[in-house]
Amino acid sequence: MMTTDQTQQTPVSNWEGGREPFKASYGKLMMWYFLLSDAFTFAGFLISYGALRFSSPTWPVPDFVFSSLPGGIHHKPLIFVTFMTFVLIVSSVTMVRAVQEGHRYNKKGVALWMTLTIVGGLIFLACQAWEWSTLMGKEHMTIHVNPFGTHIESGTYLDGDGHDVQKGDQFTAGKSYLIHKHGDEWAPLRYQTESGEIKQQQFGPKAFGALFFFITGFHGFHVFSGVVFLSIILVNVLSGIYANRKNHYEMVEKIGLYWHFVDLVWVFVFLVFYLL
């Protein structure tokens, strides 16, 4: 698109510098470019997870894996992660309010809503830390070992040394299981199939633990980075730097774009890991 310079009466392109294409500043454009590249990265990770998930004959059931709550409460699937998601979405709303107050040059309003956004991010990180510590410390899931799985055949657990099969619990194909670790030793159960063949319960697919910790950890790193950047920008807001620039607190708007992106990515992580 060509415009005419008022002083020299010569055609000037919007792309020659000094003007803002799409009515967006250079800083906003660079943030959008970064978010686009980051979106491709997350998409690659989640597509890889989906490919492995649907190509495996057995996979942990989310309702069984993520069913614990603080305080020793169990068998309450998805309640805890739903709370995490709610906190992150609310923090996105508070970020919107911070941007709105910035357009009004209300320094106190920007500081208030940014503080609430930071608190939301910290709560989310604390919840994720609890979830990780529970899976690793109590359920003994690591990037190398996945004690969760689903049976691919029906059968009956064997009692003790395996001689008495009448007292064992019966299970059907597709039922979830968890192999517990006692001390330094794993104690997988033996079972007898309906055809009479005696087998040992197998660990779940190793890829589940590796992908879960890597992808949720990568997202958690983004949330942590966002909290750090928000804290730095909050200090600058309180010092009055952005008010003196008279640019509607553009830096607050740019970090807001990043924070909304982090929230949006979590929606897809939530869908892939906790619902499928």
N, C-alpha and C positions, 0 to 999 in steps of 0.2 A: 504493500500500500504506500502511495507517495503523497506527501503533503508539501505545502509551499512555505518556506521560511519567510516571515513577515518583513525582515530587514533586508535580505539579499535577493528576494524574489526568485530563488532557485529551488528546484525540487529536492526534498530531503526525505530519505527513507526512514521509516520507524525502526529499522534494524541497524542503523549506522551508529547507534549510541546516543545517549542524551535524552532518549524518549523511552517510554515503557510499553513494549508490545503487549497486547491483551490486557492493558491497564494493570499489569502486575510488575512489581519492582524486581530487580535482579535477584535480590535475596529470596523472594517468594518463588521465583522460577527455579532457582537452584534447589530449594527445599522440595519442590514438586519432582524434580529430576531424581533427587536422592530417594524420595519415597517410592517412585516408580521402580527404580532398580531394586530397592529393598522388597517391594511386592513380588518381583520376579523370584527373588531368593526364597521367600517364604512359600511361594507357589511351588517351586521345585521340591522343597522339603515335604510339603503336604501331599503332593502328587506321588512322591516316592513312598510315603507311608501308605497311601491308598493302594498303590500297586502291590505292595507286600501284603497288606491286610487282606485283600480279596484273592490273592493267589495262594494263601496259606490254608491248609485244610482245617486248622484249629487256631483260634485266636481268643485272647482274654475278653470276657464280656464286661464292658464298662460298668454296668450296674453292680457287678460283683467286685470289681477291683476298687472302684471309687465309692465305697459305701460307708466310710467311717466319718465320725465327727469328733471334735475335741471333747474331752471328758469321758472317753471310753465308750462312746455310743457307736454302735455298729448297725449294719443292715438298713441304712438310710441313704439309698443311692441318689447321687447327684445333688443333694441338698447343699453340701459344702461348696462345691464348684459353682453352683448357681449363685450362692452368696458372693463368691469371688467375682463372678461376671457382673452381678448387680453393682458391686462397689466400683468396678472399673467403668461401667456405663454412667453411673452417677458422677464420677470424676470427669468424664467427658462433658457432662452438662455444666459442671462448675467451671470448666475451661472455657466453654462458650460464653458464660457470664463474665469471665475475666476479660475476654476479647471485647465484649460489648461495652464494659466499663472503660476500657482503654480508648475506644472510639469517642467516649464522652469526656476523656481526660480526667477521669475520677481515679486518682492515684490510690486512695484508700479502698475503693471498690475493687480495683485490680488486685491489690495486695491480699484482700480478704478471700476472693474467689481462687486466686492462685494458691493460697495457703491450704484451702480446702481440697484443691486438686492434688497437692503434694501429700496430704494426709490420706487421701484415697489410694494413691499409688503405694504408699508405705503399708497400708492395710493389705492391699493385694499381695505385695511381696512377702509380708508376714504369713499370709495364708498359704502361699506357695511353698514357703520354707517349711511350714508344718506338714503340708502334704508330702513333700519330698522326704522329710525325716521319718514320717510314718511308713511310707513305702520302703525306705531303705533300712530303717532301724527295727521296725516291728514285722514287716512282711518280707524283709531280706531281698528286695528286688534291686538289682544292679544293672549296669549296662551289659554285663556278661551273663547274668542269671535271671531268668524270669520264672518265678514259682507259680504264676497264674496260668491257667489254660482251660480248655474245654475238652471233654471226652469225645472221641470220635466213634466210640462203640459202647454198648450197654454192658453192664456186669455187676459184680458184687465184691465189695472189699473183703479181704481175708482177715481173720482174727489172728493176732499175735504171730505165731510161727506159720500160719497159713493152713493148718489142718482142719479147722472148723470154719466152714463158709456159711453156716446157717445164721450166725449172729451178726454177720457183717451187713453194713448198709448197702442197699441196692442203688444203682444210679443208671441213668439213661444217657444215650448219646446226646451231646450238646450241653450237658450239665457242667457248670463251672467247678473248678477245684483250685485249692491252694496247698502247695507243698510247704510245710513248716520246717524251719531249721531249729534243731535242738543243740545248743552249745555251738561247737564247731562242726557238727555233723548234720548232713541233710538226711531226713527220714522219709523218703517217698514210700507210699503205701503200695502193697501188692493187691492185685485184684484178679478175679476169675471171670472170664467172658461167658456169655450165655452158651457158647459152644464147649465150655469146659477148659479152655486154654488159660493158663496162669501167666499173668504179665505184671510188669512193674509200671506204676504211674510215671509218666514222663513229664519233664519240665515243659513249660510253654515255650513258644518261639522266642529265641533270643532277641530278635529284632525289635520286639515290642518295648522292652526296657530301654534299649539303646536309643530308639527313636523318640520315646516319650521324654526321657531326660534331656536329649539334645534339643528337640524342637521347643519344648516348654522352657528349657533353660535359655535358649536363644531369645525367646520372647521375653522372658524375665529380665534378661540383660538389657533389652530395649526399654522395659519399664524402669529399671534401675537408672539407666542413662537419662531417661526422661525426667525422673525425680531430681537427679543432679542438676540438669540444665534448668529445670523449673526453679530450683533453689537459687541458682546463680542469678537468673533473670529477676527473681523476686527481690533479691538484694539490690539489684540495679533499679528496680521500680521504686523501692523505698528511698533510694539515694536521689531520685529525681532526674536521672540521666535521660530516660525516655520522654519524660514530660518536656524537657528542654529541646528535644529534637523536633517537636511539633509534627510528628508523622503518625499520629493516632496509635502509638505504642505498637508499631509494626513488629518488633521483636516478640512481643507477647502473642501476636497473631501467628507468627512463624512457628513458635514452639507449640502453639495450639494445633497447627496442622500435623505436626509430628505426633502429638498425643492422641489425636483422633485416629490417626493411622494405626497406632499401637492398639487402641481399643478395637478397631475394625478387624485387625489380624487375629485378636483373641477370639472373636466370634467364630472365625473359621477353625481355629485350633480347638475351641470348645466343641464345634460340630464334629470334627474328625476324630478326636480322641475320646470324648465323653458321651457322644450320642450314637455313633455308628457301631 
